[in-house]
Amino acid sequence: MDQYENSIRFIKQIGDKTPVYTLLVDADLKAKGRDCETVSVDEIEESEKSATEHQMAMGYILGSD
């Protein structure tokens, strides 16, 4: 867990961010009952944050031994 958190912290320190998978963003919007074509920029940003958290959680679980 420490190694994973250090990796995420390093990515943030260098000013980079993890890529956000659009399929996860679309799935988050659909789960909220939103149409991907008519959502606002704020709703997309919120779903991107949620998708990023899901990706980080999946990375942690898949990297566990």
C-alpha positions as CSV (number, residue, x, y, z in Angstrom):
1,M,0.0,0.0,0.0
2,D,2.8,2.4,0.8
3,Q,4.5,1.8,-2.5
4,Y,1.2,2.4,-4.4
5,E,0.5,5.6,-2.5
6,N,4.1,6.8,-3.1
7,S,3.6,6.2,-6.8
8,I,0.4,8.2,-6.9
9,R,2.0,11.0,-4.9
10,F,4.9,11.1,-7.2
11,I,2.7,11.3,-10.3
12,K,0.9,14.3,-8.7
13,Q,4.1,16.0,-7.6
14,I,5.5,16.0,-11.2
15,G,2.3,17.7,-12.3
16,D,1.0,14.7,-14.3
17,K,-2.2,12.8,-13.8
18,T,-3.3,9.3,-14.4
19,P,-5.2,8.8,-17.7
20,V,-9.0,8.7,-17.3
21,Y,-10.8,6.0,-19.3
22,T,-13.7,7.5,-21.1
23,L,-15.7,4.2,-20.7
24,L,-15.6,4.6,-17.0
25,V,-16.7,8.2,-17.2
26,D,-19.6,7.2,-19.5
27,A,-20.5,4.4,-17.1
28,D,-20.5,6.8,-14.2
29,L,-22.7,9.3,-16.1
30,K,-25.2,6.5,-17.1
31,A,-25.3,5.2,-13.5
32,K,-26.4,8.7,-12.5
33,G,-29.1,8.7,-15.2
34,R,-27.3,11.3,-17.4
35,D,-27.0,11.3,-21.1
36,C,-23.3,11.4,-22.2
37,E,-24.2,13.8,-25.1
38,T,-26.1,16.4,-23.1
39,V,-24.2,16.7,-19.8
40,S,-22.4,19.9,-18.6
41,V,-18.7,20.3,-18.3
42,D,-19.0,20.3,-14.5
43,E,-20.8,16.9,-14.6
44,I,-18.1,15.5,-16.8
45,E,-15.4,16.7,-14.5
46,E,-17.2,15.2,-11.5
47,S,-17.5,11.8,-13.3
48,E,-13.8,12.0,-14.3
49,K,-12.9,12.4,-10.6
50,S,-15.1,9.4,-9.8
51,A,-13.6,7.4,-12.6
52,T,-10.1,8.2,-11.5
53,E,-10.9,7.0,-7.9
54,H,-12.3,3.8,-9.3
55,Q,-9.2,3.3,-11.5
56,M,-6.9,3.9,-8.5
57,A,-8.9,1.4,-6.4
58,M,-8.7,-1.2,-9.2
59,G,-5.0,-0.6,-9.5
60,Y,-4.5,-1.1,-5.8
61,I,-6.6,-4.3,-5.7
62,L,-4.9,-5.8,-8.8
63,G,-1.5,-4.9,-7.5
64,S,-2.1,-6.6,-4.2
65,D,-0.4,-9.9,-3.4
